[in-house]
Amino acid sequence: MNSFQYRRVNIVGAPGSGTTTLGRALAARLDFNFMDADSFYWKPTVPPFKEKYDPDARLAMLLAELEASHASIVAGSVCGWGDNLEDGFDLVIFLSLPTKLRLQRIEAREISLFGGADPAFLAWAAQYDEGRLPGRSRSRHEAWLESRLCRVLRFEEDQAVDIRVEQIIESISRPA
């Protein structure tokens, strides 16, 4: 679909809201490069998610990847990574779902990938709407979304990925 007017898209939302799944599907549909912010945030370790990249290094790696691509979708929160990245998106898609559903999805994913879900990770993901712990939170995302200079699409209900992709394409075909 070459008529898609946006070239740098960020899909952000609560843990378990489907940012990566939607990002992969939308990128495949549009023939865009797909990137997961976690790949630039976490160093590859066994077990995973134990060691973070230096903030300057992760920013440089992601910006270089974006520059090398004609069009990209980045799934995941990049809040606080740097203005040159954050202001470089021309479309941001925000996803949110009820906590119970998100936790069910996370637990199923963690069991499938790692044989079990880390209780500390589930507790951190569960508090997203309240924002009691460091990192991603609803209030932090809302403030970040308010400061975006680009178009923001919001989805706060559960839908099949293919339906969501069609909704996005339909939404961007209408004037902002």
N, C-alpha and C positions, 0 to 999 in steps of 0.2 A: 504494500500500500504506500506508494510514493507520495501521495497527496497529504500525508500527515504533516501538519504545519509545525510541529514541535520537534526539536532535535535533541534536547537534554531534558529528560524526565526523571523526577525523583518520586518514588512511591514510599511513603512513610506511614507509620502507624504503631499501634499497640503491639507488643509481642504476641504472636499467634493470630494476628488479624489477617494474615495472608499476603504480606507485601512481597515476599520472595516468589510465591506461587503466581501471583498476578503479574509480577515483573517479568518472569520467564515467559508466561503466556503472551503478554502484550509484545514483548521483544520478538518472539517467534512470529507473531502475526504481522508485525511491521517490518521485519527483517532489520531490527536494531541490535546493537551490541547489548548484552546483559551483564550487569555487575551487581554483586551483593556487597553492601557496605561492610558486612562482617568479615569479608575476605581481606579487607584493607585495615580493619580494626584489630583482628586477632591473628597472631602468628600461627602457622600450622604446627600444632603440638599434639602429642599423644599422651594423655587424653586431650581433646580439643578445648579451646576457650580458657586457656590457663595463662597465656602470655600475650600482652598487647604490644602492637607496634607503637613506636614513638609518634606523638601527634603530628610532628612535622613530616616524618617519613610517610605516614598513612596519607596525609594530604597530598604530598608530592606524587605518590604512587597513583592515587585516584585521578588527580588532575592530568597526569601523563596518559593514563588510559583513556580518559575522556577526549583529550586532544588528538589521540591516534584514531579515534572513531568518528565516522560521519554522523552517527546518531546513536544515542545510548539511553538506556534505562538503568537507573541505580535504585535498587531496592534496599531500604533500611534508612535509619535515622543518621543524618550527617549534621545535626544541630551542633553548633559550636566548633565545627571543623575548620572554618575559615570563610570569610566573606567572598573571596574569589571563587570558591566552590559553591557555597550556598546561594549566592546571587547569580550563579551561572546557569541555573535551571530555567527553562522557559515554561515548564508545567510541573506542578507538584500535585500528586494524588494522595489524599489522606484516607486511611482506612481505620475503622474502629468497630469493635464487636463487643458484646457482653462478656464480662470476665469469665463466667462459667464456660462458655463456648470456647474462648481463647485457651483456657487452661486445659480443656479436653483435647484440643488440637495439639497443643505443645506437648502434653504428656504422650499422646499417640506417636507424635513425631520422634520424641526423645527415645521412646521404647524401640521404635523401628530402627533408628540410627545407632543407638548406643546401648540398647538392652535395658534401659531404665531411665527414669527422669530424676534429675538432681532436685531434691526438695528445696534447697536454697534458691535455685533458679526459678522454680515454680512460685515460691513466695515472692520473689522480686517481681516476676511477671504479674502476679495477682494484684499488686499494689499500684499498678500503672495509673488507674483513675484517681487514686488518692495522692500519689506522688510523695510517699513517705521516705523513699530510698533514693540514693543518687542514681543518675542515669535517666533513661527515658521515662517520661510521665505525660499524662494528658495535659496538665497545665503548661509544661515546657513546650510541648508540641503546639498547643494553641497559641502561645506567645510567638513562637517561631513562624507559624502559618500567617499570623497577623502582620508580620514584618516582611513577608515575601512580596517582591515586586512583580512576580509573574502570576499567571492564572493558577488558581487552586481549585481542584475538584474534591468534593468530600463524599465518602460513602460510609454509611453507618448501619448497614443491614447486611445480613448474610445472603450471599447469592453464589450461584455456580460461576466458576471462573470465566467460562465462555460467554455467559450473559454479561458479566462485568466488563469484559473486553469490548463487547458490542456497545455497552452503555458509554464507555469512555470514548470510543470512536464517534458515536453519535453526538455526545456532548461537545466534543471539540469541533465538530463540523458547524455548530451554532456559534454565533458571536458571543463573546464573554459578557 
